[in-house]
Each structure stands twice: as C-alpha cells, then as structure tokens.
Amino acid sequence: MTAAKSPVYKILVVDDDPDIVELLEFNLKKEGYQTASASDGRKALEIAADFNPDIILLDVMMPNLDGIATCRLLREQPKFKDTYILFLTARAEEFSEVAAFEAGADDFIAKPIKPRALLGRLAAVKRRDQDPHNAIDAIDINGLRIDRTAFAVYQDGKKITLPKKEFELLAFLASTPHKVFNREELLQNIWGNDVFVLARTVDVHVRKVREKVGDHHIQTIKGVGYKFNAD
C-alpha cells in the first residue's frame, strides 16, 4: 500500500469491459471507496500517476497494454511499489496466474467477479493496512485457531501439535491470507539470513503442515510459491 493514506481509500479499476467497470465502481462506491477507471493499461498508468490509488483492480487481457506489462511498469515506480494490486481475469490457465504474481500482483481473482467476495477481500486489506504493526495474538480462519502466544494450533477445537518452524510457517502464511510468497521470502521470514537452508526445506515443511492440518489450507501456486487459502 502507498505510504500516505487518505481517509477514503482510492481504488483504480482497470478493465476494457465497460459493464464490469460499471458493476465494480457501483459496488465500491456503495462501500465508501473513491474510484477511478481506465479501459487499458496505458490509460491506467496515466490515471494512476495523478489519482494515486491505494488499490488497483487490474484485468489481464486488454488492448494497447495488457495487465501483466502494466503491473510491471507500476512496480518499477517507487510510489507504486507497495500499492495493493489485485488481478481480475477470465483466463483460468495456470500460466496467467503465475505471470501475474511474477509481475508483482498481490492477489488474483477469477471472473465472473462476485462483488461480496471482492469487497470482503478488500476489507481485509484495509484492516491489515490501517494497523500494520498490530501484533495479532490469535488467528481464527477456516476452522483453524492459531494461537501465537501459546504456540498452539486448534482444528475445529482439537489441538494439533506442530514443531516451532512448522508453526511459524503456518502462522506467517495465515497472517496474510491470499498473498503468495515464494520460497526465498519464506526462508528469509521464517529461518532468517543467518541460517543456511535449502529452498526445498520450505516444501518439506509445507508437506508436514498439510499432513497435520489438512491439504486445503496452504495452496501451491506452481512456479511461484505458496499462499494461505482463506476461501
């Protein structure tokens, strides 16, 4: 997210389908967001420079400049380095998702867009962004309770014992659901720079966590990394 926050969150909607733009802007404005829109990537770059959005909803397939290239160009600008970018696309092919995250996307949602689901995700972004230093002692998500203070995990009320690194990995992913982390990011955040471990160490720990809490909580994004699935 951008460093300076206005009282009202600003969202730039970028899609070449005017019906989708109208639907999204209508629902976003109802929730109190300030919106702007663009029909292609080039116009999005121009509008973003003046509008300074906190969040960008970005289609993949567009004329003039597609969403992947637009995202890369945005991320090259320091003012948009931390702006939340959510890709909207009808293309369900795996390569599109991988390309989006490699370009710097924070999240990915498939069309047809369900406004309530989108608004819920944006609300979570706002909560996290408005209090980024808030230390969350417990996370309740998808039937899991992750108690950071007691280093304990409960699945539907049943306690599950995890070794320290497995617990830290699960808690880290769950603290930012839907955000994809590559292996290097997870190694740095969980193991730190002072310990030499191989990238495959992450895969092994993910496999062990899945064996204990279930396969559906941690999702693999092939060619990119892992994310916690809160859906």
C-alpha positions in Angstrom: 0.0 0.0 0.0 1.1 3.6 -0.5 2.8 5.3 2.4 0.4 8.2 2.9 -3.2 7.3 3.4 -6.2 9.5 2.7 -9.3 9.0 5.0 -11.1 7.4 2.0 -9.4 4.5 0.2 -8.9 5.1 -3.5 -9.3 2.3 -6.0 -8.4 2.3 -9.7 -10.5 -0.2 -11.7 -8.8 -1.2 -15.0 -10.8 -3.3 -17.5 -11.7 -3.0 -21.1 -15.3 -4.3 -20.4 -17.4 -1.2 -19.5 -20.1 -3.4 -17.9 -17.5 -4.9 -15.5 -16.2 -1.4 -14.7 -19.7 -0.1 -14.0 -20.5 -3.0 -11.8 -17.4 -2.7 -9.7 -17.5 1.0 -9.4 -21.1 0.9 -8.3 -20.4 -1.6 -5.5 -17.1 0.1 -4.5 -18.8 3.5 -4.2 -21.6 2.0 -2.1 -18.9 0.8 0.4 -17.4 4.3 0.6 -14.4 3.9 -1.7 -13.3 6.6 -4.1 -12.9 5.2 -7.6 -11.4 6.0 -11.0 -11.3 3.8 -14.0 -9.3 3.0 -17.2 -10.0 0.8 -20.2 -6.4 -0.2 -20.9 -3.0 -0.4 -19.4 -1.6 2.8 -20.9 -4.6 4.9 -19.6 -4.2 3.2 -16.3 -0.6 4.3 -16.0 -1.6 7.9 -16.8 -4.5 8.0 -14.4 -2.6 6.3 -11.6 0.1 9.0 -11.7 -2.5 11.6 -10.7 -5.1 9.5 -8.8 -2.5 7.8 -6.5 -4.7 4.7 -5.8 -4.3 2.7 -2.7 -5.6 -0.4 -4.5 -5.6 -1.3 -8.2 -8.0 -3.9 -9.7 -6.3 -4.9 -12.9 -7.6 -7.0 -15.9 -5.1 -9.2 -17.7 -6.3 -9.2 -21.3 -6.6 -5.6 -22.5 -5.8 -3.6 -25.7 -2.7 -1.3 -26.0 -1.0 -2.7 -22.9 -2.0 -5.8 -21.1 -2.3 -6.2 -17.3 0.9 -8.1 -16.8 3.0 -5.4 -18.6 1.1 -2.7 -16.7 1.8 -4.3 -13.4 5.5 -4.5 -14.1 5.6 -0.8 -15.1 3.7 0.2 -12.0 6.1 -1.8 -9.7 9.1 -0.1 -11.3 7.8 3.2 -9.9 8.7 3.7 -6.2 5.3 5.3 -5.5 3.5 2.1 -6.5 6.0 -0.4 -5.1 3.6 -1.3 -2.2 0.3 -0.5 -3.8 -2.1 -3.4 -3.5 -2.7 -4.9 -7.0 -5.4 -7.4 -7.5 -5.7 -9.1 -10.9 -9.2 -9.7 -12.4 -9.2 -12.2 -15.3 -11.5 -14.6 -17.1 -8.4 -16.7 -18.1 -8.1 -19.6 -15.7 -4.9 -21.0 -17.3 -2.2 -21.6 -14.7 0.3 -19.6 -16.7 -1.7 -16.4 -16.3 -1.7 -16.7 -12.6 2.0 -17.4 -12.4 2.7 -14.5 -14.8 0.6 -12.2 -12.7 2.4 -12.9 -9.5 5.8 -12.7 -11.1 4.8 -9.3 -12.4 4.2 -8.2 -8.8 0.5 -9.0 -8.2 -0.7 -9.3 -4.6 -3.7 -11.3 -5.3 -5.7 -12.9 -8.1 -9.5 -13.4 -8.6 -11.3 -15.1 -11.5 -14.2 -13.7 -13.4 -17.2 -13.6 -13.1 -16.5 -11.3 -10.2 -18.7 -11.8 -7.1 -18.9 -8.3 -5.6 -19.4 -9.6 -2.0 -16.3 -11.8 -2.2 -14.3 -9.0 -3.7 -15.4 -6.5 -1.1 -14.6 -8.9 1.7 -11.1 -9.3 0.4 -10.7 -5.5 0.1 -11.9 -5.0 3.6 -9.3 -7.4 4.9 -6.6 -5.4 3.0 -7.9 -2.2 4.7 -7.8 -3.7 8.2 -4.3 -5.0 7.7 -3.1 -1.8 6.2 -4.6 0.5 8.7 -2.9 -1.3 11.6 0.2 -2.9 10.1 2.1 -3.1 13.3 -0.8 -4.7 15.3 0.5 -7.9 16.9 -2.2 -10.4 16.4 -2.1 -13.0 19.3 -4.5 -15.4 17.6 -5.8 -16.0 14.1 -9.1 -17.6 13.5 -9.6 -18.7 9.9 -11.2 -21.6 8.1 -11.8 -23.7 11.2 -8.2 -23.1 12.4 -7.2 -21.2 15.5 -3.6 -20.3 15.6 -2.5 -19.0 19.0 0.8 -17.2 18.6 1.3 -16.7 22.4 0.9 -20.4 23.3 2.4 -21.7 20.0 -0.7 -23.9 19.6 -3.0 -24.7 16.7 -6.5 -25.9 17.0 -8.5 -27.5 14.2 -12.2 -27.4 14.9 -11.4 -27.2 18.6 -8.9 -30.1 18.6 -5.3 -29.2 19.5 -2.6 -30.0 16.9 1.0 -30.0 17.9 3.4 -28.5 15.5 7.2 -28.1 15.8 8.3 -24.5 16.1 9.3 -23.9 12.4 6.1 -25.6 11.1 4.0 -23.4 13.4 5.9 -20.2 12.4 5.4 -21.1 8.7 1.6 -21.7 9.1 1.1 -18.6 11.2 3.1 -16.4 8.8 1.0 -17.6 5.8 -2.3 -17.3 7.7 -1.5 -13.8 8.8 -1.7 -12.5 5.2 -4.2 -14.8 3.5 -4.3 -14.9 -0.3 -0.9 -13.3 -0.6 1.6 -15.5 -2.4 5.2 -15.9 -1.0 8.0 -17.5 -2.9 10.4 -19.9 -1.2 13.1 -17.2 -0.8 10.7 -14.9 1.1 9.5 -17.7 3.3 13.1 -18.7 4.1 14.0 -15.2 5.0 11.0 -14.6 7.2 10.9 -18.0 8.9 14.6 -19.1 9.0 16.3 -15.7 8.7 19.5 -14.8 6.9 21.9 -16.2 9.5 21.0 -19.9 8.9 21.8 -21.7 5.6 19.0 -23.9 4.5 17.9 -25.1 1.0 14.8 -23.7 -0.7 13.4 -27.3 -0.7 13.3 -27.0 3.1 10.1 -24.9 2.7 8.5 -27.6 0.6 9.2 -30.2 3.2 7.8 -28.1 6.0 4.7 -27.3 3.9 4.1 -31.0 3.3 4.4 -31.7 7.0 2.0 -28.9 8.0 -0.5 -30.2 5.4 -0.3 -33.7 6.9 -1.3 -32.4 10.2 -3.9 -29.6 9.5 -5.1 -30.7 6.0 -4.2 -30.1 2.4 -6.7 -27.3 1.7 -5.2 -24.6 4.0 -2.0 -24.0 2.1 -2.2 -23.7 -1.7 0.6 -24.2 -4.1 0.9 -21.6 -6.9 3.0 -23.6 -9.4 6.2 -21.8 -10.4 5.7 -19.1 -7.8 5.3 -20.3 -4.2 2.6 -20.8 -1.5 -0.4 -18.9 -0.1 -2.9 -19.5 2.7 -6.3 -20.2 1.2 -9.0 -18.4 3.3 -11.9 -19.2 0.9 
